[in-house]
Amino acid sequence: MRLRPQRALTWLGILHVFSLGTSTRGSGSAGSGSAGEAGAPIVTLLGAIHHPPAVLLLGLMVANLGAVLIAAAYAARFRDTLEAIEAETRARVLALSRLVS
C-alpha cells in the first residue's frame, strides 16, 4: 500500500497548515516557463499568508532580541575564558622572569 503525502501530513497533524496543489501555468503564454513546468507541485503555507504586519514585526523583534541575548551570553563566556587564560599566562611569565633574574 502506497502512502499519499496528504495522508502522511494528516497523520502528522500538519495538513491544516499546508495546501498541496499543482501550478496552473500554461505553456502557451510568453514568459510562463517551459511546458515541463505546467502542473508542478506547489505547497502553500495557509497560516503565513494572513498574518497582520504587527504580529509579524513583533515576532521578528522577539526572535532578534533572543538572538542578541544568546550571542551576548556566548561572548561573555568567551571573554571570561580568554581572561582566565591570559591570567594564567601572566603568572607563568612572572614565574619565568623571576627564575631568570
Order of alpha helices (4+ residues) and beta strands (2+ residues): alpha-beta-beta-alpha-alpha
